[in-house]
């Protein structure tokens, strides 16, 4: 191994004090080669922040240091001694330090003996409180004289203009003719106090500039701007060329609060600022308006009269206008171009849209590739988005309800009333049944989104009046689907297994224009359950609806709607108190913002997903090929046929379920007792009226009673005085049963009395602590000497069945706990409700601990009776990390699907990132062994082994299939996005030609061309972003088809 090269920093000999004080060093790294014959130089950063005093006086950066060769006279760094003797080289290696960028706050605040800069900043801030260099009033720079012949004083300063220049009154007014909303302060001889341009005499003239007949506006006219609420003196044009006051305001970029005689206006900047801020941070209008009031006067003494109601109204109108404008509608009164249901919604460009982004022959594509044109939807309900009985539809109608994301109101209500009661309106319904519905117009919102890209579907949202009823979800589903233009629709819904029943019958009850032809619906609809919810269902229900096993869905998880709720829940508190129309408009706006962020983020999203999918596809394919090496071709062909037949007809036996032939504990007990009765009928009498199996069953029952008493004591259930009587009663019963057991035990276990007298003193123990002395409690030799009538074999059979029962019960309890935790995290709010939910979860945890303890005790006894053997492959050691639900990580945490750094963010949370790194989920195959037990043995012809291998082989095949589909789906989605953007760009360009009057037409054309340019730039950006990835070429599809052919040949 060669010697490590030494590194030094070299500096020139002369330096100015200013350079030393700045501690800014330009250096080159000097490195001596391993053979010590060459000196290498490496340029370092031009800015090296070094500690004070680390550079000797008289040394400055060496800007001209060059590489030294062997022939140079300066060459000679052959030893540390020579190096130390060099005056212009600092021997100690310098550590790289970038103080200003590595720790800027410490640099500002100071560290160690350095004071930092915070004092300087404070003094400069205080300096701005004064007049600066001029400590008293001085003449204005304009040099004009006042009425007394004195030069006008510069006592006014604008806080928004650059430079904070002091001006006289006339100069200040002149400078702000086009800036009437700046904040002005006046020097009163002692300090600066706030004033207004209105008080200085500024008049804002609206209309045309040469108006000769101005009309004065309201004396208390207010304008709301991003820097506060302003009193403004406005005049309107009143001559024969006048237009309405509202139009004069609008053309000045001020938004009027009313259509007649407005007294308040908002600037477009404040509307835009609030709109973007509330969409991004979910800040409420009240909080924002209060902030503007505090900017105006933070003491509250001279705050202008509140215009909060007017501000709300203007924001709502602005939102509606912006939504209509962005949808490309410029004439709301022409019936030919009026937006129809869902037209104001932003649609997903990656989903299939016939005649827009699908190829011409998409309907006749090869059946194996038809999944590329599936429409995959997800549905769910959210009970956080409640709405109280505030206002009414008449007093507060929605401006565009039914035109964007919410379903049309009147049709929807009529449909719901059919399923409730014709004599019960929505208001009385809201008070019915339960206290949790009191005072609520809506108990939540039902939603339908595209499952792969998480766009809210047009007309895909609707209020829930009384929980998640089928009538609500049916209408929302068919509204978001109409018209059905694709061949297949996959619906992911957490209760799809129940909701799909009679769906086609219920379809006849919705409006006719939303219905799908019955024959089409029968063939087109495929139902699945989201992956996170699926394990909570029974296996016979979960497997047929599993997205992991469903052909054509790729790696769609169906949980994107939960991530959507995480974002929408942040507006729940503000929308809860709104009227019905205002709430719909607000939620529509937030749904639109959500869709737009997804729209512009598709480039990065699809790129990252494709990279992951390609790597995982290859990994899963290699693992499956290795699996195929240990499975015969005959078995592969048989299993493949079973899977394909089941995929076509779910009524056939499910090949993904391992049929277990093990008996339960109750069945084993019954079988043993029946065998003993048959033996007794043949004359084989038992030495005691209690048969051997009944004796062991009694002992196991007592063991379970002891375990329950111990568990109750450990959890404090029997700690109160009122419960001690119950404890004593249980102990007395237990003691009597143990005494009965001992009398029977003396018959079947020879010498047990002497053994108990020798090793046990049961009179000093509580009944729950007494050792029952099963056959498994003794060594093999002593067990052979003592036990009669095969009671050891009987115990072994019962212990094995006990293990299986405990595991089954443990699995059911873990499923229930997982479901309860998800229900609590998603839908339950408030201390009282959370306390009850946590109490339920705690009780389930206690039951889980009891089942685990029972399994461990039974397995330990079984091991003592049988020793090591094949049974240990299935009944493994139960470790704490193994006791987790199907949706839990190895650490015991249930990963939330809405785990983002923040709502609306594309960055994943640390928990979600760590879960991916560790490979969690069915696609990565990490699950506790308790969910995979199947009785695998070593016999090649054993039925259970064959079943277990079949299930694992088919699941491995399904993983390969899903990842292969995912790669192809992502490539197809990339192609569809580019085609959609090209179409949308052309769509906007067509709308750039307008028949409206000249000025309006030019505005319409300019806006349409701007939107076309946005989509054109997105098209270029996505194309460049994806150019390095695998293109959606034919070869990838051919590889997929070759894999299909290989399976057919198997």
Residue pairs with C-beta under 8 A, 6 or more apart in sequence:
2 34
3 34
5 31
5 32
5 33
5 34
5 40
6 31
6 32
6 93
7 29
7 30
7 31
7 93
8 29
8 30
8 83
8 89
8 90
8 91
8 93
9 25
9 27
9 28
9 29
9 30
9 44
9 90
9 93
9 94
10 27
10 28
10 30
10 62
10 65
10 88
10 89
10 90
11 25
11 27
11 55
11 59
11 60
11 61
11 62
11 88
11 89
11 90
12 59
12 60
12 61
12 62
12 63
12 64
12 88
13 58
13 59
13 60
13 87
13 88
14 58
14 60
15 57
15 58
15 59
15 60
16 60
19 60
19 61
20 55
20 57
20 60
23 49
23 50
23 51
23 52
24 47
24 48
24 49
25 47
25 48
25 50
25 55
25 61
26 46
26 47
26 48
26 61
26 63
27 44
27 48
27 61
27 62
27 94
28 41
28 42
28 43
28 44
28 62
28 65
29 41
29 42
29 43
29 44
30 39
30 40
30 41
30 65
30 89
31 39
31 40
31 41
31 42
32 38
32 39
32 40
32 77
33 39
33 40
36 77
36 78
37 70
38 68
38 69
38 70
39 67
39 68
39 75
39 77
40 67
41 65
41 66
41 67
41 68
44 96
45 96
45 98
47 98
48 94
48 96
48 97
48 98
49 97
49 98
49 99
49 100
50 94
50 97
51 97
54 94
55 90
56 90
59 88
59 90
62 88
68 74
68 75
68 77
69 75
76 82
77 83
77 86
80 91
83 89
83 91
84 91
99 106
99 107
100 107
103 111
106 116
107 116
107 117
108 116
108 117
108 118
108 121
109 116
109 117
109 118
110 116
110 117
110 118
128 164
129 191
129 192
131 137
131 166
131 187
132 164
132 166
134 166
137 153
137 154
137 155
137 187
137 189
138 153
138 154
138 166
139 151
139 152
139 153
139 154
140 151
140 152
140 153
140 154
140 166
140 167
140 168
140 171
141 154
141 167
141 171
142 152
142 167
142 168
142 170
142 171
143 151
144 151
144 152
144 168
144 170
145 151
145 152
146 152
152 168
152 169
152 170
152 171
153 168
154 166
154 167
154 168
154 171
155 166
155 168
155 169
155 186
155 187
155 188
156 166
156 167
156 168
156 169
156 171
156 172
156 184
156 185
156 186
156 187
156 195
156 200
157 164
157 165
157 166
157 167
157 184
157 185
157 186
157 187
157 192
158 164
158 165
158 167
158 172
158 175
158 176
158 182
158 183
158 184
158 185
159 182
159 183
159 184
159 185
160 179
160 182
160 183
160 227
161 175
161 179
161 182
166 187
167 175
169 200
169 201
172 184
172 197
172 200
173 197
173 200
173 201
173 202
176 182
176 184
176 197
176 202
177 202
180 197
180 202
180 204
180 223
180 230
180 232
181 223
181 225
181 227
181 230
181 232
181 267
182 197
182 227
183 194
183 227
183 228
184 194
184 195
184 196
184 197
184 200
185 192
185 193
185 194
185 195
186 192
186 193
186 194
186 195
194 297
196 230
196 231
197 232
198 230
198 231
198 232
198 233
202 233
203 233
203 234
203 235
204 232
204 233
204 234
204 235
205 211
205 214
205 234
205 235
206 234
206 235
206 236
206 237
206 245
206 248
206 249
206 252
207 214
207 236
207 237
207 241
207 242
207 243
207 248
208 237
208 241
211 237
211 238
211 239
211 241
211 242
212 239
213 237
213 238
213 239
214 235
214 236
214 237
214 238
215 235
215 236
215 237
215 238
216 234
216 235
216 236
217 233
217 234
217 235
217 236
217 245
217 263
218 261
218 262
218 263
220 231
220 263
220 305
221 231
221 232
221 233
221 234
221 263
221 264
221 265
222 229
222 230
222 231
222 232
222 263
222 264
222 265
222 304
222 305
222 307
223 229
223 230
223 232
223 254
223 264
223 265
223 266
223 267
224 230
224 264
224 265
224 266
224 267
224 270
224 289
224 292
224 307
224 311
225 266
225 267
225 269
225 270
226 267
226 269
226 270
226 273
226 292
227 295
228 292
228 293
228 295
228 296
229 292
229 293
229 296
229 303
229 304
229 307
230 296
231 304
236 242
236 245
236 248
237 243
237 248
242 248
244 259
245 256
245 260
245 261
245 262
246 256
246 258
246 259
246 260
246 262
249 255
249 256
249 262
249 265
250 256
253 267
253 268
254 265
254 266
254 267
254 268
255 265
255 266
255 267
255 268
255 271
255 314
255 317
255 318
256 262
256 264
256 265
256 314
257 263
257 264
257 265
257 266
257 307
257 310
257 311
257 313
257 314
258 264
258 310
264 307
264 310
266 311
266 314
266 315
266 318
270 292
271 314
271 315
271 318
274 285
274 288
274 315
275 315
275 318
275 319
275 322
277 283
277 288
278 284
278 285
278 288
279 589
279 590
279 593
280 593
280 904
282 570
282 571
282 574
282 590
282 903
284 573
284 574
285 308
285 311
285 312
285 315
285 574
286 308
286 574
289 306
289 307
289 308
289 311
293 300
293 303
293 304
293 306
296 303
296 304
297 303
312 582
316 399
316 582
316 585
316 586
317 399
319 585
319 586
319 589
320 399
320 400
320 585
323 344
323 400
323 404
323 588
323 589
323 592
324 332
324 339
324 344
324 400
325 1007
326 346
326 1011
327 339
327 343
327 344
328 987
328 988
328 991
328 1008
328 1011
329 337
329 338
329 339
329 343
329 344
330 337
330 991
330 994
330 996
330 1004
331 337
331 338
331 996
332 338
332 339
339 400
339 403
340 403
341 402
341 403
341 408
341 458
341 459
341 479
342 403
342 404
342 405
342 458
342 459
343 403
343 458
344 400
344 403
344 404
344 588
345 404
345 405
345 456
345 457
345 458
345 459
345 591
345 592
345 595
346 455
346 592
346 595
346 596
346 599
347 353
347 455
347 458
348 450
348 453
348 455
348 595
348 598
348 599
349 357
349 599
349 602
349 976
349 977
349 980
349 981
349 984
350 450
350 452
350 453
350 602
350 606
350 973
350 976
350 977
350 980
351 375
351 450
351 452
351 453
351 455
351 976
352 358
352 362
352 373
352 374
352 375
352 486
352 976
353 485
353 976
353 980
354 362
354 485
354 486
356 979
356 980
356 983
357 975
357 976
357 977
357 979
357 980
357 983
358 373
358 976
362 373
363 487
365 372
365 373
366 1041
368 1040
368 1041
368 1044
369 968
369 1037
369 1040
369 1041
370 487
370 488
370 552
371 488
371 551
371 552
371 553
371 554
371 965
371 969
372 968
372 969
372 972
373 486
373 487
373 488
374 486
374 488
374 489
374 490
374 552
374 553
375 450
375 486
375 488
375 489
375 490
376 450
376 451
376 452
376 489
376 490
376 492
376 553
376 556
377 448
377 449
377 450
377 451
377 457
377 477
377 480
377 481
377 489
377 490
377 491
377 492
378 448
378 449
378 450
378 451
378 491
378 492
378 493
378 530
378 558
378 559
378 560
378 561
379 446
379 447
379 448
379 449
379 473
379 476
379 477
379 491
379 492
379 493
379 561
380 446
380 447
380 493
380 494
380 561
380 562
380 565
381 444
381 445
381 446
381 447
381 464
381 467
381 468
381 472
381 473
382 444
382 445
382 446
382 447
382 565
382 568
382 569
383 443
383 444
383 464
383 827
384 444
384 565
384 568
384 569
384 572
384 827
384 829
385 442
385 444
385 445
385 568
385 569
385 571
385 572
385 575
385 576
385 587
386 440
386 442
386 443
386 444
386 572
386 576
387 440
387 441
387 442
387 463
387 575
387 576
387 578
387 580
387 583
388 439
388 440
388 441
388 576
388 577
389 427
389 430
389 439
389 440
389 441
390 441
390 577
390 578
390 579
391 579
391 580
391 581
391 582
392 579
392 580
393 409
393 580
393 581
395 579
396 579
396 580
396 581
396 582
397 580
397 581
398 406
398 409
398 580
398 581
398 582
398 584
398 585
399 581
399 585
400 585
400 588
401 408
401 409
401 581
401 584
401 585
401 588
402 408
402 409
402 459
404 458
404 588
404 591
404 592
405 456
405 457
405 458
405 459
405 460
405 461
405 587
405 588
405 591
405 592
406 459
406 461
406 462
406 463
406 584
406 587
406 588
407 459
407 461
407 462
407 475
407 476
407 479
408 459
408 479
409 580
409 584
411 511
412 462
412 463
412 475
413 426
415 471
415 475
415 509
415 510
415 511
416 465
416 471
416 472
416 475
417 424
417 425
418 471
418 509
419 469
419 471
419 509
420 429
420 465
420 466
421 429
424 432
426 441
426 465
427 441
429 465
429 466
430 437
430 438
430 439
430 440
430 441
430 465
431 437
431 438
431 439
432 466
433 466
436 443
437 443
437 466
441 463
441 465
441 580
442 463
442 464
442 465
443 464
443 465
443 466
443 467
444 463
444 464
444 467
444 468
445 461
445 462
445 463
445 464
445 568
445 587
446 461
446 462
446 463
446 464
446 468
446 472
446 473
446 476
447 456
447 460
447 461
447 476
447 561
447 564
447 565
448 456
448 457
448 460
448 461
448 476
448 477
448 480
449 455
449 456
449 457
449 460
449 560
449 561
449 564
450 457
451 490
451 492
451 556
451 558
451 560
451 561
452 554
452 556
452 560
452 969
452 973
453 560
453 598
453 602
453 605
453 973
454 560
454 561
454 563
454 564
454 598
455 595
455 598
455 599
456 564
456 591
456 594
456 595
457 480
458 480
459 476
459 479
459 480
459 482
460 476
460 479
460 480
461 476
461 587
461 591
462 472
462 475
462 476
462 479
463 472
464 472
465 472
468 495
470 499
470 506
471 506
471 509
473 493
473 499
474 503
474 506
474 507
474 509
474 510
475 510
475 514
477 491
478 507
478 510
478 514
478 515
478 516
479 514
481 489
481 516
482 513
482 514
482 516
484 516
484 520
484 521
484 524
486 524
487 523
487 524
488 523
488 524
488 526
488 552
489 524
489 525
489 526
490 526
490 527
490 528
490 550
490 552
490 553
490 556
491 500
491 525
491 526
491 527
491 528
492 528
492 529
492 530
492 547
492 556
492 558
493 499
493 527
493 528
493 529
493 530
494 529
494 530
494 533
496 527
496 528
496 529
496 545
497 527
497 529
497 537
497 541
497 545
499 527
500 525
500 527
503 525
504 518
504 521
504 522
507 515
507 516
507 518
507 521
508 515
516 524
526 550
527 545
528 545
528 546
528 547
528 550
528 553
528 558
529 537
529 542
529 545
529 546
529 547
529 558
530 547
530 557
530 558
530 559
530 561
530 562
531 546
531 547
531 548
531 557
531 558
531 559
531 921
531 922
532 557
532 559
532 562
532 822
532 887
532 897
533 558
533 559
533 822
534 542
534 545
534 546
534 547
535 542
535 815
535 818
535 885
535 886
535 887
535 931
536 815
536 816
536 818
536 819
536 822
536 886
536 887
537 545
539 657
540 654
540 657
543 549
543 654
543 656
543 657
544 650
544 654
546 656
546 922
547 553
547 556
547 557
547 558
548 922
548 923
548 955
548 958
548 959
548 962
549 656
549 955
549 958
551 647
551 961
551 965
552 965
553 962
553 965
554 613
554 962
554 963
554 965
554 966
554 968
554 969
554 970
555 613
555 923
555 962
555 963
555 965
555 966
557 897
557 921
559 897
560 897
562 826
562 896
562 897
562 898
563 897
563 898
563 900
564 594
565 826
565 898
566 896
566 898
566 900
566 903
567 590
567 594
567 898
567 903
567 904
568 587
568 590
568 591
568 594
569 903
570 903
571 586
571 587
571 590
574 586
575 583
575 586
575 587
578 586
593 904
594 904
597 904
598 605
600 1018
601 906
602 977
602 1022
603 1018
603 1021
603 1022
603 1025
603 1026
604 906
604 1025
605 906
606 970
606 973
606 974
606 977
606 1026
607 1025
607 1026
607 1029
609 966
609 970
610 967
610 970
610 971
610 974
610 1029
610 1030
611 1029
613 963
613 966
613 967
613 970
614 967
614 1030
616 923
616 924
616 963
617 960
617 963
617 964
617 966
617 967
620 956
620 959
620 960
620 963
621 960
621 963
621 964
623 956
624 956
624 957
624 959
624 960
627 952
627 953
627 956
628 636
631 949
631 953
633 1050
635 946
635 949
635 950
635 953
636 953
636 1050
637 1050
639 655
639 950
639 953
639 954
640 957
640 1047
640 1050
642 653
642 655
642 950
642 954
643 655
643 656
643 954
643 957
645 652
646 652
646 653
646 654
646 655
646 656
655 950
655 951
655 954
656 951
656 954
656 955
656 958
657 951
658 934
658 944
658 947
658 948
658 950
658 951
659 947
660 934
660 935
660 944
661 935
661 943
661 944
662 800
662 801
662 804
662 935
663 671
663 801
664 801
664 804
664 805
664 808
665 798
665 801
665 802
665 804
665 805
667 801
668 797
668 798
668 800
668 801
669 693
669 697
669 798
672 693
672 794
672 797
672 798
673 691
673 693
673 694
675 693
676 686
676 691
676 692
676 693
680 686
680 691
686 692
686 789
687 747
687 748
687 788
687 789
688 695
688 744
688 747
688 748
690 698
690 744
692 748
692 788
692 789
692 790
692 791
692 794
693 794
693 798
695 741
695 744
695 745
695 748
695 791
696 774
696 791
696 794
696 795
696 798
697 798
698 737
698 740
698 741
698 744
699 741
699 745
699 772
699 774
700 798
700 802
702 734
702 737
702 738
702 741
702 772
703 772
703 774
703 857
704 854
705 730
705 734
705 737
705 768
706 734
706 767
706 768
706 769
706 770
706 772
707 850
707 853
707 854
707 857
708 850
709 718
709 727
709 730
709 731
709 734
709 767
709 768
710 768
711 846
711 849
711 850
711 853
712 718
713 719
713 727
713 768
715 846
717 723
718 724
718 726
718 727
731 766
731 767
731 768
734 767
734 768
735 767
738 762
738 767
738 770
738 772
741 772
742 752
742 756
745 752
745 773
746 752
746 753
747 788
748 787
748 788
748 789
748 791
749 773
749 775
749 786
749 787
749 788
749 791
750 785
750 786
750 788
751 785
751 786
752 773
752 786
755 773
755 786
756 762
756 773
760 770
760 771
762 770
771 777
774 795
774 861
775 783
775 786
775 787
775 791
775 792
775 795
775 865
776 783
776 792
776 795
776 799
776 860
776 861
776 862
776 864
776 865
777 864
778 786
783 792
792 865
795 861
795 865
796 862
796 865
796 866
799 858
799 859
799 861
799 862
799 865
800 858
800 862
800 871
800 875
802 854
802 855
802 858
803 855
803 858
803 859
803 862
803 875
804 875
806 851
806 852
806 854
806 855
806 858
807 855
807 875
807 930
807 933
809 851
810 848
810 851
810 852
810 855
810 883
810 930
811 930
811 931
813 844
813 847
813 848
813 851
814 848
814 883
814 884
814 885
814 886
814 888
815 885
815 886
816 844
817 841
817 844
817 845
817 848
817 885
818 885
818 886
818 887
818 888
818 894
820 837
820 840
820 841
820 844
821 841
821 894
822 887
822 894
823 837
824 834
824 837
824 838
824 841
825 894
825 896
828 834
828 837
848 883
852 878
852 883
855 878
856 878
859 875
859 877
859 878
862 871
862 875
863 872
870 937
870 938
873 936
873 937
874 933
874 934
874 935
874 936
875 933
876 882
876 929
878 930
881 890
881 892
881 928
882 928
882 929
882 930
883 928
883 930
884 890
884 892
884 928
885 894
886 927
886 931
887 894
887 895
888 894
888 895
889 895
889 915
889 918
889 920
890 918
890 926
893 911
895 911
895 912
895 915
895 920
896 911
899 908
899 909
899 911
899 912
900 906
900 907
900 908
900 909
900 912
901 907
901 908
901 909
908 916
915 921
918 926
919 925
919 926
920 926
922 959
923 959
923 962
923 963
925 955
925 959
934 944
934 947
934 948
934 951
935 944
935 948
936 944
936 945
936 948
937 944
937 945
938 945
939 945
960 1043
964 1040
964 1043
965 1040
967 1030
967 1036
968 1032
968 1036
968 1037
968 1040
971 1030
971 1031
971 1032
971 1033
971 1036
972 1032
974 1022
974 1026
974 1029
974 1032
975 1032
977 1022
978 1019
978 1022
978 1023
981 1015
981 1016
981 1018
981 1019
981 1022
982 1019
984 1015
985 1012
985 1015
985 1016
985 1019
986 1012
988 1008
988 1009
988 1011
988 1012
988 1015
989 1008
989 1009
989 1012
991 1004
991 1008
992 1004
992 1005
992 1006
992 1008
992 1009
992 1012
993 1005
994 1000
994 1001
994 1004
994 1005
995 1001
996 1004
1030 1036
